[in-house]
Amino acid sequence: MNNKDYIQSAEKTVSAFIDGKRNFVAWRIPGEEQGHAFSVGEISRVDVKVFSPGNFEGAFMVAPFQLSEGLFALWPEEKPTLFEVNKSVKDNTPFQMEAESAEVRSLYGTSFSVVKQALDKKLVDKVVLARKLNVDDVPSAILPGVFELLCITYPNAFVYFIDHPETGRWMGASPELFLDNSFSCFRTVALAATRKTELHSEDWNMKELEEQGVVSVFLEEVLSGYGISQYKKSGPDPVRAGAMIHLRTSYQFKDDKIQKQPGKFIDSLHPTPAVGGYPKEKSLDVINKAEMFERGFYSGFLGPVSKEGFRFFVNIRSMQLGQNNAVLYLGGGITRGSREENEWEETRLKARTLLSVLQSVKQKFFNESIHLR
């Protein structure tokens, strides 16, 4: 019998961890048909500047938005297991997003005004403004099914599920690579600008081109600061992420100094203007004033470390899971050409990534709908 016959589905793998009340992490790399999972034993925290993959082989790393809080290393308690993504599962459940409360909409408007004032005064050129969306009645019983359906629905996303007392319970399906260091080669991307797939054309407007271009400018400034002028660059090209299209420019390079000590380079790179803003420090000050909550792990980065290197992804399209609820984190890039109503609708479009899957699994499990607040 082939070893493949022993591999469980994503849903059964996660169910076993939850039913056994074990801390765990499960993930699926974009484009792969199998995922990885392990029961978490030790968890350690390290200054990102001293991170080196050789010292963390086999661990799964999780970084918050604020790197001053440290990088978390989740270590396997036992040999990691593989799981399969059941492609035969199809989801044709219609999805209609509920209206949100006037209070939630008003709070976003207040935050948007703070950002727009900073832009108008030319203190910053771009700020990524995030908000929260609370979802009631999300029981633990449906979470294994949610994780599996995310893997099926978004084959080109980094899909993960973390459950540990020190990190909390988080799940997501990120379309964005942060930094890949495999076989001594580094890869990163400038991903920004958002359109609905049905509205996509080759003619991107100035606001969208500016939003994405700012990320590219920042990445090239960081590379230049490390004396890196020889790199492969391709794009910007449109890339699909669920119901959305983004613009992506890809970068690839090699550097012996960064290879030996990538932590300092990571610290310089994070957060890129794709989740923070530009200039970096000034935009972070604006975010602290405009947002009325702590982002936690949202818009940080995470991923596995192996003997080949590490693969880190930006923690967007993500949610924090409570006892019976979920908190979705939704962000969008604001520039001088931004209009509040358009940016609000963009956050609602991004919410569909997770909400549509949550509702589908819950309806099949309980024949109920989700509720926003």
HELIX and SHEET records of a PDB file:
HELIX    1   1 ASN A    3  TYR A    6  5                                   4    
HELIX    2   2 ALA A   10  ASP A   19  1                                  10    
HELIX    3   3 VAL A   48  VAL A   50  5                                   3    
HELIX    4   4 PRO A   53  ASN A   55  5                                   3    
HELIX    5   5 LEU A   67  GLU A   69  5                                   3    
HELIX    6   6 ALA A  102  ASP A  120  1                                  19    
HELIX    7   7 SER A  140  ILE A  142  5                                   3    
HELIX    8   8 LEU A  143  THR A  153  1                                  11    
HELIX    9   9 THR A  197  LEU A  199  5                                   3    
HELIX   10  10 MET A  206  GLY A  225  1                                  20    
HELIX   11  11 ASP A  256  LYS A  260  1                                   5    
HELIX   12  12 PRO A  262  LEU A  269  1                                   8    
HELIX   13  13 LYS A  280  ALA A  290  1                                  11    
HELIX   14  14 GLU A  340  PHE A  366  1                                  27    
SHEET    1   A10 GLN A   8  SER A   9  0                                        
SHEET    2   A10 THR A  81  GLU A  84  1                                        
SHEET    3   A10 GLN A  34  VAL A  46 -1                                        
SHEET    4   A10 PHE A  24  ARG A  28 -1                                        
SHEET    5   A10 PHE A 158  HIS A 164 -1                                        
SHEET    6   A10 GLY A 168  SER A 174 -1                                        
SHEET    7   A10 SER A 318  LEU A 321 -1                                        
SHEET    8   A10 ASN A 325  ILE A 334 -1                                        
SHEET    9   A10 LYS A 126  ASP A 136 -1                                        
SHEET   10   A10 GLY A 277  TYR A 278 -1                                        
SHEET    1   B11 GLN A   8  SER A   9  0                                        
SHEET    2   B11 THR A  81  GLU A  84  1                                        
SHEET    3   B11 GLN A  34  VAL A  46 -1                                        
SHEET    4   B11 LEU A  71  PRO A  76 -1                                        
SHEET    5   B11 PHE A  60  ALA A  63 -1                                        
SHEET    6   B11 PHE A 301  SER A 306 -1                                        
SHEET    7   B11 GLY A 309  VAL A 314 -1                                        
SHEET    8   B11 LEU A 177  SER A 182 -1                                        
SHEET    9   B11 CYS A 185  LYS A 196 -1                                        
SHEET   10   B11 MET A 244  PHE A 253 -1                                        
SHEET   11   B11 LYS A 232  ALA A 241 -1                                        
SHEET    1   C10 GLN A   8  SER A   9  0                                        
SHEET    2   C10 THR A  81  GLU A  84  1                                        
SHEET    3   C10 GLN A  34  VAL A  46 -1                                        
SHEET    4   C10 PHE A  24  ARG A  28 -1                                        
SHEET    5   C10 PHE A 158  HIS A 164 -1                                        
SHEET    6   C10 GLY A 168  SER A 174 -1                                        
SHEET    7   C10 SER A 318  LEU A 321 -1                                        
SHEET    8   C10 ASN A 325  ILE A 334 -1                                        
SHEET    9   C10 LYS A 126  ASP A 136 -1                                        
SHEET   10   C10 HIS A 371  LEU A 372 -1                                        
END                                                                             
